[in-house]
Amino acid sequence: MDSRGKKKENEATYLEKPWLKFYPEGLDPEVDIPTVSLVQLFDEAVEKWKNKTAIVFYGKKMDYVELRDKVERFATALYELGVRKGDRVALYMLNCPQFIISYFGALKVGAVLTTISPVYVTSEVKHQLEDSGAETIICQDILYEFVKKTNFKLKTVILTRIDEYLPPLKKLFGKTILRNIYQKMEIPIVEIDEREDAYWFQDLIKKTQPTPPQITFDPKEDLAVLPYTGGTTGLPKGVMLTHYNLIANAAINQAFWSFSFEAGKNLEEGKEVMVAYLPFYHIFGQVTVMITGLIRGYRLIIFTTPDLDDIIRSVGKDGVTFFLGVPSLYELLNDHEKTDRVDWRRLKFVFSGADSLLEDTAQSWERRVGTEIYEGLGLSETSSGLNTTPLGRRKIGSFGIPLPNTNAALIHPETEEFVPLGEIGELVVKGPHVTRGYWRNPEETEKAFIEIGGEKWLKTGDLARMDEEGYFYFYDRKRDLIKYKGYSVFAREVEEVLRSHPKIMEAAVIGVPDPKVGANIKAVVVLEADARGKLSEEIITNYCKERLAHYKVPRIVEFRGEIPKTDVGKVSRRELREDIEA
């Protein structure tokens, strides 16, 4: 076969969607996506579920009707304060009822939400406010100092306290919750200036009637949210997501999860209970938990922080049926003494996302609690979910197959041609949930897309391979690929080997620039407490030499007490690289 024929064969490998053969029976590969706004879907959910409990916050319950009443009061207040369709509104708070009320309230007046991580500090907050052009911010009072120090001119500031919706006996939890968030940092002192444009959230809710304006939406054109990427390279960028993007993602995920290879494992409207600890500001928690949960009639058990005791207690007592977590949480649960005090097998399924799940973590979990962890992949640019493992047909190490209405392929990172089946390439995707681009950043938007067959595909920056059944396997971020003497070294592969050592608790791998070899492999290692001071660099490198090709063995080993992570639990290789440059 000539090169042209080979290219056509490689292209057909992906465009024929081999994964469709392995969809559960009854799952349509093209799901109908309603062309409506998130506001309409939320209102329809309220009419359908009415007095059913929507959220539970440390024991305090709120049903769908009460939730909508507060949403409409807040929407009316925003409108009276001058917020109009297209205005950007920033949310800077922890998981709490106020986040949900603010979110849907702002959408009801047609605003575009930009959600800020509650662990961001002044410089990061300032960049997001300036770049998005937000003029209104809703934030927890304890975070206001960071906003104030930006010196950014805001038209309206709305402040809320973390304890406003806590049950009376649990209001003392407020400061404990904040200490958990800030960990070793000193909790900021709250000093709120008297200013004409500052309001208290509860005052607005209490004094305003639920009479929001009737806004007309074009779901495919009107932006709903501007989540910001993690800023691994350069400053974070705002991802433009429309109402239709978010609805498409929720629709195709729920269609996929409504079918299973195992009887009784599929998810059903109005019947599921979820632990909602994943941060709502992040696209994973925002779409997969908050939006999907509420429009499907689920009950959300909200926690501000991933406290292990709270999570385990909730799984055991609150009738949780569906659990979503991140790999770092499962690693902690694997080591937690109380994890197997509850029956995890009672849940319909347990899911991991937001980062790559190490095989050792998945296997340790299964041995301990007797249930599997299903895995998926999502990006801010794809409104969260992209690939998911079919229920009842898991492959350890795979992040699953593309969701309905989605196409995925692998291209050579340099030639941008389709790679043959089984080879590693950059993951490219297209579908109704994919962003139109980056906010006010046409250059980065152009770099992010490639044209294939007259259609735009998003380049994800993830290196992966696909097997003959259409299951995809993650190898690394393209930017984290280490080149040593011309060899390609995947950080995750080395991390898997390091983590298999019984005395290594955590490990992260990066490349250290070296003009002689390109980059040396550096391992940052956290040892178990009883091994500290006893395990040498030589022991670790010898361990790797027995399990890895010579060019993959770390040349540098650094011992640390902890490894820096992002606020959703991913290893922050950016911070590790910055430590080298400093």
C-alpha distance (Angstrom), angle and dihedral (degrees) to the residues before:
residue distance angle dihedral
M1 . . .
D2 3.81 . .
S3 3.81 123.0 .
R4 3.80 92.5 -98.4
G5 3.79 91.3 53.7
K6 3.79 90.7 47.4
K7 3.80 90.9 52.9
K8 3.81 90.4 51.8
E9 3.80 90.7 49.0
N10 3.80 91.7 50.9
E11 3.80 90.8 48.0
A12 3.81 92.1 50.5
T13 3.81 90.0 51.3
Y14 3.81 89.5 70.9
L15 3.79 104.8 25.4
E16 3.81 91.0 57.3
K17 3.82 88.5 60.0
P18 3.82 100.3 -136.3
W19 3.82 90.1 -168.6
L20 3.81 91.7 71.7
K21 3.81 88.9 76.4
F22 3.79 87.8 64.5
Y23 3.78 99.4 47.7
P24 3.82 114.2 120.0
E25 3.80 112.7 -95.2
G26 3.80 111.7 -86.1
L27 3.82 96.5 23.8
D28 3.80 110.4 128.7
P29 3.82 112.7 -138.7
E30 3.82 88.8 -145.4
V31 3.80 112.9 48.1
D32 3.80 121.8 -162.9
I33 3.80 109.3 -112.3
P34 3.81 116.0 -158.3
T35 3.80 113.9 -126.7
V36 3.79 94.5 -136.7
S37 3.79 136.4 112.2
L38 3.79 126.1 -96.6
V39 3.78 86.2 -115.3
Q40 3.80 91.6 61.1
L41 3.81 92.7 46.5
F42 3.80 90.8 50.7
D43 3.82 92.0 50.1
E44 3.81 91.2 47.8
A45 3.81 89.7 51.2
V46 3.80 90.7 52.7
E47 3.81 91.7 51.0
K48 3.79 90.1 49.1
W49 3.80 99.2 45.0
K50 3.85 101.4 25.5
N51 3.82 108.1 156.6
K52 3.79 95.0 19.5
T53 3.81 113.0 116.1
A54 3.79 109.8 -97.8
I55 3.80 102.4 179.4
V56 3.79 138.8 10.9
F57 3.81 118.5 -161.1
Y58 3.81 112.4 -169.0
G59 3.80 89.0 -38.5
K60 3.83 98.0 -38.8
K61 3.83 109.6 119.5
M62 3.80 129.1 -154.1
D63 3.80 124.2 -176.3
Y64 3.80 126.3 -145.3
V65 3.81 95.4 -100.0
E66 3.81 93.1 51.2
L67 3.80 90.6 46.0
R68 3.81 91.7 53.2
D69 3.80 91.4 47.7
K70 3.79 90.5 56.7
V71 3.81 91.6 43.4
E72 3.81 90.9 53.7
R73 3.80 93.4 45.8
F74 3.79 90.1 51.3
A75 3.82 92.4 45.4
T76 3.80 89.7 52.4
A77 3.80 90.5 49.3
L78 3.80 91.8 51.2
Y79 3.79 91.0 50.3
E80 3.81 91.2 49.5
L81 3.81 88.1 51.1
G82 3.79 89.5 56.7
V83 3.82 103.7 -98.4
R84 3.80 109.9 149.8
K85 3.78 138.5 -178.8
G86 3.79 111.7 -63.8
D87 3.81 95.3 18.9
R88 3.79 113.9 131.7
V89 3.79 116.2 -121.3
A90 3.81 120.5 -169.4
L91 3.81 123.2 -144.2
Y92 3.81 114.5 -159.4
M93 3.78 108.8 173.3
L94 3.77 147.6 99.5
N95 3.79 125.0 -96.7
C96 3.79 106.3 -68.2
P97 3.82 139.4 124.6
Q98 3.83 89.6 -90.4
F99 3.80 89.9 63.4
I100 3.81 91.9 57.1
I101 3.81 93.4 42.8
S102 3.82 91.5 49.3
Y103 3.80 92.6 44.8
F104 3.79 97.9 53.8
G105 3.80 92.0 33.6
A106 3.80 91.4 57.9
L107 3.80 91.5 45.5
K108 3.81 89.6 52.9
V109 3.80 90.6 63.8
G110 3.81 91.1 45.8
A111 3.81 96.4 -105.6
V112 3.81 123.7 152.4
L113 3.81 112.8 -124.7
T114 3.77 124.9 -140.5
T115 3.79 110.6 -171.7
I116 3.81 118.5 -153.3
S117 3.79 124.6 -154.4
P118 3.83 110.1 -109.2
V119 3.81 89.9 -135.4
Y120 3.80 93.2 57.4
V121 3.77 115.9 114.7
T122 3.80 130.6 -146.5
S123 3.82 100.8 -73.4
E124 3.81 92.8 47.3
V125 3.80 92.7 45.9
K126 3.79 90.7 48.7
H127 3.81 93.4 52.5
Q128 3.79 92.9 51.1
L129 3.80 93.7 46.4
E130 3.79 92.8 47.5
D131 3.79 96.0 43.2
S132 3.81 95.5 46.2
G133 3.79 94.1 41.9
A134 3.80 92.3 -132.1
E135 3.80 114.5 177.1
T136 3.81 97.8 179.4
I137 3.79 127.7 51.6
I138 3.79 131.2 -173.2
C139 3.79 110.3 -162.7
Q140 3.77 143.5 158.2
D141 3.79 111.0 -95.8
I142 3.81 91.0 -122.8
L143 3.84 89.3 60.3
Y144 3.78 96.7 47.3
E145 3.81 93.9 93.3
F146 3.81 89.6 67.3
V147 3.80 90.0 52.3
K148 3.79 92.7 47.0
K149 3.82 92.7 52.3
T150 3.81 91.9 56.0
N151 3.84 89.1 70.9
F152 3.80 84.6 -147.1
K153 3.79 113.2 154.8
L154 3.80 110.4 -118.8
K155 3.78 124.3 179.1
T156 3.80 94.3 -149.8
V157 3.80 135.7 20.6
I158 3.82 119.9 -170.3
L159 3.79 116.6 -170.3
T160 3.78 129.9 -161.4
R161 3.80 135.7 -179.4
I162 3.78 122.4 -128.3
D163 3.81 92.0 -130.4
E164 3.83 97.9 54.0
Y165 3.80 93.6 102.8
L166 3.78 99.2 31.0
P167 3.82 117.6 114.6
P168 3.84 111.5 -100.1
L169 3.80 94.5 -105.8
K170 3.79 91.8 50.9
K171 3.79 101.0 48.7
L172 3.78 88.3 103.2
F173 3.82 86.6 66.7
G174 3.79 88.7 74.3
K175 3.80 97.1 86.8
T176 3.80 92.5 37.9
I177 3.79 89.4 56.0
L178 3.78 91.2 51.1
R179 3.79 92.4 48.6
N180 3.80 88.4 54.9
I181 3.79 90.1 52.5
Y182 3.79 95.8 48.1
Q183 3.81 94.1 38.2
K184 3.81 104.9 175.2
M185 3.79 94.7 3.8
E186 3.76 120.5 97.8
I187 3.80 111.7 -106.4
P188 3.80 107.3 -112.7
I189 3.80 118.0 -111.0
V190 3.79 110.9 -114.8
E191 3.79 112.3 -126.4
I192 3.78 112.5 162.1
D193 3.75 115.9 -172.6
E194 3.76 121.4 -137.6
R195 3.78 101.8 -105.8
E196 3.77 131.5 159.7
D197 3.78 94.0 -129.7
A198 3.85 96.4 53.3
Y199 3.81 121.0 97.3
W200 3.78 137.4 175.1
F201 3.79 115.8 -118.9
Q202 3.80 94.9 -135.5
D203 3.82 93.0 49.4
L204 3.79 89.8 55.9
I205 3.81 92.5 47.7
K206 3.81 93.7 48.8
K207 3.79 100.1 44.7
T208 3.83 99.7 39.6
Q209 3.79 126.0 82.1
P210 3.84 119.6 -132.9
T211 3.83 96.2 -107.5
P212 3.82 105.9 123.2
P213 3.83 120.6 175.4
Q214 3.78 119.9 -96.5
I215 3.79 105.4 -112.2
T216 3.80 123.8 -166.1
F217 3.80 113.6 -138.4
D218 3.78 134.5 -160.9
P219 3.83 96.3 -157.2
K220 3.80 95.6 -163.6
E221 3.79 94.1 49.4
D222 3.81 106.7 29.1
L223 3.79 114.8 88.4
A224 3.79 116.9 -129.9
V225 3.79 103.3 179.3
L226 3.80 142.5 10.9
P227 3.81 106.7 -156.7
Y228 3.79 113.4 -177.8
T229 3.78 122.6 -130.0
G230 3.78 118.5 -121.6
G231 3.78 94.5 -98.7
T232 3.81 95.7 -125.0
T233 3.79 88.4 154.6
G234 3.77 115.5 29.9
L235 3.77 124.1 -29.5
P236 3.82 119.8 -24.3
K237 3.80 114.6 -88.2
G238 3.80 127.7 -142.5
V239 3.80 112.8 -116.9
M240 3.81 112.5 -145.1
L241 3.81 109.9 -135.7
T242 3.79 122.9 174.5
H243 3.79 128.3 -152.0
Y244 3.80 86.9 -103.1
N245 3.82 92.9 52.6
L246 3.80 91.9 55.2
I247 3.80 94.8 42.2
A248 3.81 90.4 48.4
N249 3.78 91.5 53.8
A250 3.79 93.5 47.4
A251 3.82 91.2 46.8
I252 3.79 97.5 49.7
N253 3.81 93.8 42.8
Q254 3.77 92.6 51.3
A255 3.79 92.4 44.6
F256 3.79 88.4 53.9
W257 3.80 94.2 46.7
S258 3.81 92.0 47.1
F259 3.82 89.8 72.0
S260 3.77 126.7 59.8
F261 3.79 140.7 172.9
E262 3.83 86.9 -132.5
A263 3.80 122.8 66.1
G264 3.80 114.7 -111.7
K265 3.81 95.3 12.2
N266 3.79 97.7 100.8
L267 3.81 119.8 102.7
E268 3.80 118.4 -111.4
E269 3.80 131.9 -158.4
G270 3.79 114.7 -102.3
K271 3.80 94.1 6.4
E272 3.79 107.5 80.6
V273 3.79 131.1 92.8
M274 3.82 119.9 -159.3
V275 3.79 134.8 -170.4
A276 3.81 102.7 -127.6
Y277 3.79 103.3 -159.1
L278 3.83 96.2 122.1
P279 3.82 105.1 106.1
F280 3.78 112.0 -95.5
Y281 3.80 91.6 -148.0
H282 3.85 88.2 65.0
I283 3.80 118.2 78.8
F284 3.83 92.5 -123.2
G285 3.80 95.1 56.9
Q286 3.79 93.1 33.7
V287 3.81 98.2 55.4
T288 3.79 105.6 21.4
V289 3.79 96.3 42.5
M290 3.81 112.5 18.2
I291 3.82 103.8 33.0
T292 3.80 98.3 31.3
G293 3.79 92.7 42.3
L294 3.79 95.3 51.6
I295 3.81 98.5 43.2
R296 3.81 89.6 47.6
G297 3.79 95.1 51.2
Y298 3.79 96.9 -112.3
R299 3.79 125.8 152.0
L300 3.80 113.4 -117.6
I301 3.82 118.6 -152.2
I302 3.80 99.2 -156.9
F303 3.79 123.8 -151.0
T304 3.79 124.0 176.0
T305 3.80 93.1 -147.7
P306 3.81 135.8 22.8
D307 3.80 94.6 -104.2
L308 3.80 105.0 172.7
D309 3.79 95.6 -147.1
D310 3.82 91.6 50.5
I311 3.80 91.7 48.6
I312 3.80 94.8 47.6
R313 3.79 91.6 45.8
S314 3.80 91.2 50.6
V315 3.81 93.3 49.0
G316 3.78 88.6 53.3
K317 3.83 100.6 41.7
D318 3.82 109.9 24.0
G319 3.79 100.0 58.5
V320 3.80 93.8 -112.5
T321 3.81 110.7 -172.3
F322 3.80 103.8 173.1
F323 3.80 125.3 38.4
L324 3.79 127.5 -168.6
G325 3.78 121.7 -172.5
V326 3.78 144.4 152.6
P327 3.82 125.3 -109.4
S328 3.79 94.1 -105.8
L329 3.81 90.3 57.0
Y330 3.81 92.3 52.8
E331 3.80 89.5 49.6
L332 3.81 89.2 54.7
L333 3.80 92.6 44.9
N334 3.79 90.1 50.3
D335 3.80 88.4 60.8
H336 3.81 97.8 38.3
E337 3.80 116.7 107.5
K338 3.83 94.7 -141.2
T339 3.81 99.4 48.8
D340 3.80 96.8 98.3
R341 3.80 93.9 45.3
V342 3.80 87.5 91.1
D343 3.79 128.6 55.7
W344 3.81 105.4 -111.9
R345 3.81 89.3 177.3
R346 3.80 88.0 72.9
L347 3.82 90.1 69.5
K348 3.78 118.7 91.0
F349 3.75 90.4 -128.2
V350 3.80 145.4 -24.2
F351 3.80 118.7 -135.6
S352 3.81 136.8 -166.1
G353 3.79 126.9 -159.4
A354 3.84 145.7 143.5
D355 3.82 91.5 66.4
S356 3.78 141.1 27.8
L357 3.82 114.7 -76.3
L358 3.80 113.1 -135.0
E359 3.80 113.9 -129.6
D360 3.79 90.5 -129.0
T361 3.81 90.1 57.0
A362 3.81 92.3 50.0
Q363 3.81 93.7 47.4
S364 3.81 93.7 45.6
W365 3.81 89.8 51.0
E366 3.78 92.8 49.9
R367 3.80 92.6 49.1
R368 3.78 92.1 49.3
V369 3.80 104.7 42.8
G370 3.80 102.5 18.1
T371 3.80 98.3 -123.6
E372 3.79 134.1 100.3
I373 3.79 128.9 -114.7
Y374 3.78 113.6 -134.5
E375 3.77 117.2 -150.7
G376 3.79 137.5 -148.9
L377 3.77 142.6 172.1
G378 3.76 128.7 -131.9
L379 3.77 141.2 159.0
S380 3.77 136.8 -159.0
E381 3.81 85.2 -116.9
T382 3.82 91.0 59.4
S383 3.82 95.9 44.6
S384 3.82 87.9 -106.1
G385 3.84 117.2 -65.8
L386 3.81 120.6 67.1
N387 3.82 108.3 146.8
T388 3.80 128.9 18.2
T389 3.78 135.6 178.8
P390 3.83 111.6 -111.7
L391 3.80 112.1 -110.5
G392 3.78 108.2 -101.0
R393 3.81 94.8 12.4
R394 3.79 106.3 76.3
K395 3.78 127.5 160.0
I396 3.80 114.2 -160.9
G397 3.78 110.0 -123.0
S398 3.80 94.6 23.7
F399 3.80 125.4 105.5
G400 3.78 88.4 -151.5
I401 3.77 136.9 -119.6
P402 3.81 130.8 -45.5
L403 3.78 117.0 -80.2
P404 3.83 121.8 -117.0
N405 3.82 116.6 -70.5
T406 3.81 88.2 23.8
N407 3.77 133.1 112.0
A408 3.78 124.2 -165.9
A409 3.78 133.2 -177.8
L410 3.78 141.6 165.7
I411 3.80 123.7 -120.3
H412 3.77 133.6 -175.9
P413 3.83 106.2 -95.5
E414 3.82 91.9 -131.0
T415 3.82 108.5 27.6
E416 3.84 92.4 34.7
E417 3.82 90.5 -142.4
F418 3.82 122.0 135.8
V419 3.81 112.0 -90.0
P420 3.82 121.5 -135.3
L421 3.79 121.5 -96.3
G422 3.79 111.6 -74.0
E423 3.79 96.2 18.5
I424 3.81 124.7 115.6
G425 3.78 118.5 -106.5
E426 3.79 142.5 146.3
L427 3.80 113.3 -73.8
V428 3.81 114.0 -119.6
V429 3.80 123.0 -176.7
K430 3.78 143.8 -178.6
G431 3.78 133.5 -170.7
P432 3.82 144.1 118.2
H433 3.81 91.8 -76.8
V434 3.82 95.1 58.9
T435 3.80 118.0 110.6
R436 3.79 122.1 -110.9
G437 3.81 88.4 -132.7
Y438 3.78 145.5 -80.6
W439 3.79 123.7 -36.0
R440 3.82 111.7 -97.1
N441 3.80 90.3 -19.9
P442 3.81 110.7 107.7
E443 3.81 93.5 163.7
E444 3.82 93.8 58.6
T445 3.79 90.0 41.6
E446 3.79 91.0 55.8
K447 3.82 91.4 49.2
A448 3.81 91.6 50.7
F449 3.81 97.1 59.1
I450 3.78 136.6 61.9
E451 3.80 128.1 -168.9
I452 3.80 116.0 -125.6
G453 3.79 120.4 173.8
G454 3.77 91.4 -13.6
E455 3.83 93.0 -54.0
K456 3.80 131.9 104.9
W457 3.79 117.4 -114.6
L458 3.81 124.6 -171.7
K459 3.81 116.4 -124.0
T460 3.80 103.8 -139.8
G461 3.81 98.7 -167.9
D462 3.84 89.1 -129.5
L463 3.80 120.0 126.5
A464 3.80 112.9 -142.9
R465 3.79 145.0 143.6
M466 3.81 132.6 -135.8
D467 3.80 126.9 -139.8
E468 3.80 126.9 -145.2
E469 3.83 92.0 -87.8
G470 3.80 93.9 54.4
Y471 3.81 95.8 -104.3
F472 3.80 113.1 144.8
Y473 3.83 126.7 -142.3
F474 3.79 123.5 -158.1
Y475 3.79 120.1 -133.6
D476 3.78 107.6 166.9
R477 3.75 147.8 -49.3
K478 3.79 108.7 -80.5
R479 3.80 89.6 -123.6
D480 3.84 90.7 53.5
L481 3.81 95.3 53.9
I482 3.80 108.9 120.3
K483 3.80 119.1 -143.6
Y484 3.82 112.0 -155.8
K485 3.82 115.5 178.0
G486 3.79 89.0 -27.6
Y487 3.82 93.9 -50.5
S488 3.81 119.8 120.9
V489 3.80 113.0 -127.1
F490 3.80 120.3 -169.8
A491 3.78 112.0 -146.4
R492 3.79 92.5 -148.8
E493 3.82 93.1 57.6
V494 3.81 91.6 54.3
E495 3.81 90.9 44.7
E496 3.82 90.3 53.3
V497 3.81 90.4 55.9
L498 3.80 93.3 45.8
R499 3.80 91.5 48.8
S500 3.81 90.5 52.5
H501 3.82 89.3 67.3
P502 3.82 106.8 101.1
K503 3.81 93.0 -134.9
I504 3.81 97.9 47.7
M505 3.79 113.2 91.5
E506 3.82 99.4 178.5
A507 3.79 136.3 4.2
A508 3.79 138.3 -176.5
V509 3.79 128.6 -175.6
I510 3.81 129.9 -155.2
G511 3.79 138.3 162.2
V512 3.79 120.4 -106.7
P513 3.83 111.3 -152.7
D514 3.80 113.9 -113.6
P515 3.83 120.6 169.7
K516 3.82 91.4 -148.3
V517 3.81 97.4 57.1
G518 3.82 105.3 11.3
A519 3.79 96.4 -114.5
N520 3.78 134.7 -3.5
I521 3.78 118.6 -136.8
K522 3.78 113.4 -113.0
A523 3.80 123.7 -167.9
V524 3.79 119.9 -158.9
V525 3.79 107.7 -160.3
V526 3.81 136.1 -169.1
L527 3.81 112.1 -161.3
E528 3.77 128.9 -151.2
A529 3.81 110.4 -97.8
D530 3.82 95.1 -106.3
A531 3.82 92.5 52.0
R532 3.78 99.4 51.9
G533 3.77 111.6 119.5
K534 3.82 90.7 11.1
L535 3.80 103.2 73.1
S536 3.80 114.1 71.7
E537 3.80 132.0 -158.2
E538 3.81 88.7 -110.3
I539 3.81 92.8 55.5
I540 3.80 90.5 51.9
T541 3.82 95.3 47.0
N542 3.82 90.8 47.4
Y543 3.81 89.0 51.0
C544 3.81 88.8 53.7
K545 3.82 93.2 45.7
E546 3.80 89.2 60.7
R547 3.80 92.1 53.6
L548 3.80 107.6 29.9
A549 3.79 138.5 53.6
H550 3.81 111.3 -96.2
Y551 3.80 94.4 -105.2
K552 3.82 92.1 55.2
V553 3.81 96.2 55.3
P554 3.84 113.8 109.2
R555 3.80 113.4 -107.1
I556 3.81 91.8 -166.6
V557 3.81 126.9 42.8
E558 3.79 121.8 -171.8
F559 3.80 124.1 -173.6
R560 3.80 117.8 -145.1
G561 3.77 137.9 171.5
E562 3.79 91.1 -128.4
I563 3.79 141.1 -0.7
P564 3.80 119.0 -123.9
K565 3.78 114.1 -110.2
T566 3.77 137.0 -174.6
D567 3.79 119.2 -111.1
V568 3.82 90.9 -92.9
G569 3.79 92.9 52.9
K570 3.81 102.2 -98.0
V571 3.78 119.0 141.0
S572 3.80 105.4 -102.4
R573 3.79 102.8 -134.8
R574 3.79 87.6 170.4
E575 3.83 90.4 65.8
L576 3.80 91.1 46.6
R577 3.80 90.5 52.4
E578 3.80 91.2 46.1
D579 3.81 89.2 54.2
I580 3.81 88.3 59.3
E581 3.80 93.0 48.2
A582 3.82 93.8 47.3
